[in-house]
Amino acid sequence: ASTRSTRVRHPVRSGGIFDGDALLGCVTKISEDLTRPKDCAAEIERGCQLVVRRCCEGLAAYVRERGVSARLRAVSECATALTGRILDVVREVSFVTNDQLDAVEELMREDIISLENTLFDEFLEGVKKNIAACVKLGYLDREVRKEDQGNDAQNSESSFPSYLAASLLAIVRCRAQVEKALGDTIRASDDVTYQSLALDAASDSVVHALCKQINFRAMRMTKRQTNDMMAQLQFLLNTLKIHLGEDATSMAESTKRMLSSRVSWHGKKAFDGPEGLAPVETLERLGRVYVLCLAEV
């Protein structure tokens, strides 16, 4: 009886909506139609679990045909369901069955949480790949082959590095996408907003990708390039500090120490005195728009 009732209205509409109201309506109808709902507790539990599972499958299918916006919308639907109508359904089921189903909430939440984890992790992986693609230091190899190092130095001081601009723009775009879909919604499993989690992952990705590129090219860098990279790492640490995890921060500091030791081989200590802060201050001035955007969160 419960399975037939739950089919009165399928909780997945076109457009990827998790229709918790329909599921609640199904349970309410069961309580009205059955004369002894307490005797059908197991049936009701299976019916609710089946409907939630079909709903999650519908959301997953909706996302497969679309892009990032649809994935974040589905994550939002899952987050809303977990803190909204699912709780109402649990209360209604408990009332109908006289509190016989202690595990019904866990069973229904299990599928929703699994889908939410998969979709949000896929979004974060996409962000990481996009940012890693932005951090390209091939221009360093081209600079080494040029004879006029003086002109190169002048150009590097008057323009903001293109890879930094692309990477920080990707972080700002990531924040805008999550903010539009989820706002200040808190992820139940982490007790932190989705926006904060996305910014943390994106920020870590920039630092990890840059350190990897630096370590790959360190032996071929000129003295000026080594100083530039130290300044750019410090600029990232200053700009993204509230979003960087311990691993990313530790990697950045370790890479800076390695670069500093290479500069000292040339008889000069890196970042020695006020002059050492000048390159970082220049980057903060040239990249002020990114600094301001990321300082807002």
Stockholm file with secondary structure:
# STOCKHOLM 1.0

chainA/1-297         ASTRSTRVRHPVRSGGIFDGDALLGCVTKISEDLTRPKDCAAEIERGCQLVVRRCCEGLAAYVRERGVSARLRAVSECATALTGRILDVVREVSFVTNDQLDAVEELMREDIISLENTLFDEFLEGVKKNIAACVKLGYLDREVRKEDQGNDAQNSESSFPSYLAASLLAIVRCRAQVEKALGDTIRASDDVTYQSLALDAASDSVVHALCKQINFRAMRMTKRQTNDMMAQLQFLLNTLKIHLGEDATSMAESTKRMLSSRVSWHGKKAFDGPEGLAPVETLERLGRVYVLCLAEV
#=GR chainA/1-297 SS CHHHHHTSSCSEETTTEECHHHHHHHHHHHHHHCSCGGGGHHHHHHHHHHHHHHHHHHHHHHHHTSCHHHHHHHHHHHHHHHHTHHHHHHHHHHHHTTSCCTTHHHHHHHHHHHHHHHHHHHHHHHHHHHHHHHCCCHHHHHHHTCSCHHHHHHHHHHSCCHHHHHHHHHHHHHHHHHHHHHTTCEETTTTEEHHHHHHHHHHHHHHHHHHHHHHHHGGGCCHHHHHHHHHHHHHHHHHHTTTCCHHHHHHHHHHHHHHHHHHHTTTCCTTCSGGGGHHHHHHHHHTHHHHHHHHTC
#=GC SS_cons         CHHHHHTSSCSEETTTEECHHHHHHHHHHHHHHCSCGGGGHHHHHHHHHHHHHHHHHHHHHHHHTSCHHHHHHHHHHHHHHHHTHHHHHHHHHHHHTTSCCTTHHHHHHHHHHHHHHHHHHHHHHHHHHHHHHHCCCHHHHHHHTCSCHHHHHHHHHHSCCHHHHHHHHHHHHHHHHHHHHHTTCEETTTTEEHHHHHHHHHHHHHHHHHHHHHHHHGGGCCHHHHHHHHHHHHHHHHHHTTTCCHHHHHHHHHHHHHHHHHHHTTTCCTTCSGGGGHHHHHHHHHTHHHHHHHHTC
//
